[in-house]
Amino acid sequence: MRFMKSLPRMTVDQLVKEYVQIGQFLNHRWPLKNQQQRIFARIMKIVEELGELADEILTSMNLQRRSKIAKFSRENLEDEFADVLGSLILLAIEMDIDVEQVIKKKIEFTKLRFEMDHPN
């Protein structure tokens, strides 16, 4: 049985605040010597979760062995996507990166780069 707490829609800021609490719990539960080790651990977790997401995507495309394909569920794919996103947010928190600000900046840069605000 899956644990599912009904949460209202969240802003990026609210999402980050939730992950601040999760990060504090993880750092307390599995303490590391310093920030450098915590950053390294967060990066390794991203790599692990990204591999699991890639595995689910390949399975969804029927590019895995039959036994895996038979067990595929959209819910697992979504869970792995959330794990990657959550791990990235935890890394940003550890590195004192303002997630909302850097995403806004990147969106603006991308729109300018590809001239998306101009009519065709």
C-alpha positions as CSV (number, residue, x, y, z in Angstrom):
1,M,0.0,0.0,0.0
2,R,1.3,3.4,-0.9
3,F,1.4,6.4,1.4
4,M,-0.4,9.3,-0.2
5,K,-1.1,12.5,1.7
6,S,-3.4,14.8,-0.2
7,L,-1.4,18.0,-0.8
8,P,-2.7,21.1,-2.5
9,R,-0.9,22.4,-5.6
10,M,2.4,23.9,-4.6
11,T,4.5,26.8,-5.8
12,V,8.2,26.2,-6.3
13,D,8.9,28.0,-3.1
14,Q,6.5,25.8,-1.1
15,L,8.1,22.7,-2.7
16,V,11.6,23.8,-1.7
17,K,10.4,24.5,1.8
18,E,9.1,20.9,2.0
19,Y,12.4,19.6,0.8
20,V,14.3,21.7,3.3
21,Q,12.6,19.7,6.0
22,I,13.3,16.4,4.2
23,G,17.0,17.5,3.8
24,Q,17.3,18.3,7.5
25,F,15.8,14.9,8.4
26,L,18.2,13.1,6.0
27,N,21.2,15.0,7.3
28,H,20.3,14.1,10.9
29,R,19.5,10.5,10.1
30,W,22.6,9.9,8.0
31,P,25.1,12.6,9.2
32,L,28.2,13.2,7.0
33,K,31.4,15.0,8.1
34,N,31.0,18.2,6.1
35,Q,29.1,20.0,3.4
36,Q,31.5,18.7,0.7
37,Q,30.5,15.1,1.6
38,R,26.8,16.1,1.6
39,I,27.1,17.6,-1.8
40,F,28.9,14.5,-3.1
41,A,26.3,12.3,-1.6
42,R,23.5,14.4,-3.2
43,I,25.2,14.1,-6.6
44,M,25.5,10.4,-6.3
45,K,21.9,10.1,-5.3
46,I,20.9,12.1,-8.5
47,V,22.9,9.7,-10.6
48,E,21.2,6.7,-9.0
49,E,17.7,8.2,-9.3
50,L,18.4,9.2,-12.9
51,G,19.4,5.7,-13.8
52,E,16.2,4.4,-12.2
53,L,14.2,6.9,-14.2
54,A,16.0,5.9,-17.4
55,D,15.2,2.3,-16.7
56,E,11.5,3.1,-16.3
57,I,11.5,5.1,-19.5
58,L,13.2,2.2,-21.4
59,T,10.6,-0.2,-19.9
60,S,7.8,2.1,-21.0
61,M,9.2,2.0,-24.6
62,N,9.3,-1.8,-24.5
63,L,13.1,-1.7,-24.6
64,Q,13.7,-4.0,-21.6
65,R,13.4,-7.7,-21.0
66,R,9.9,-9.0,-21.0
67,S,9.8,-9.6,-17.2
68,K,10.4,-5.9,-16.6
69,I,7.9,-4.8,-19.3
70,A,5.3,-7.0,-17.6
71,K,5.8,-5.2,-14.3
72,F,5.8,-1.6,-15.8
73,S,3.4,0.9,-14.3
74,R,3.0,4.6,-15.0
75,E,3.0,5.2,-11.3
76,N,6.6,3.8,-11.0
77,L,7.8,6.0,-13.8
78,E,6.2,9.1,-12.1
79,D,7.8,8.1,-8.8
80,E,11.2,7.9,-10.3
81,F,10.7,11.3,-12.0
82,A,9.8,12.7,-8.6
83,D,12.8,11.1,-7.0
84,V,15.1,12.8,-9.6
85,L,13.4,16.2,-9.1
86,G,13.5,15.9,-5.3
87,S,17.2,14.9,-5.4
88,L,18.0,17.9,-7.5
89,I,16.1,20.2,-5.1
90,L,18.0,18.7,-2.2
91,L,21.3,19.4,-4.0
92,A,20.2,23.0,-4.6
93,I,19.4,23.4,-1.0
94,E,22.8,22.0,0.1
95,M,24.5,24.4,-2.3
96,D,22.4,27.4,-1.3
97,I,20.9,27.8,-4.8
98,D,17.6,29.7,-5.1
99,V,15.7,27.1,-7.2
100,E,12.8,29.5,-8.2
101,Q,15.2,32.3,-9.2
102,V,17.5,30.2,-11.3
103,I,14.6,28.5,-13.1
104,K,13.0,31.9,-13.9
105,K,16.4,33.1,-15.1
106,K,16.8,30.0,-17.3
107,I,13.3,30.3,-18.8
108,E,14.0,34.0,-19.6
109,F,17.3,33.1,-21.2
110,T,15.8,30.3,-23.2
111,K,12.9,32.4,-24.5
112,L,15.4,35.1,-25.6
113,R,17.8,32.6,-27.2
114,F,15.1,31.0,-29.3
115,E,13.2,34.3,-29.8
116,M,10.1,32.7,-28.4
117,D,8.5,36.0,-27.5
118,H,8.4,37.1,-31.2
119,P,5.6,36.1,-33.6
120,N,6.7,33.7,-36.4
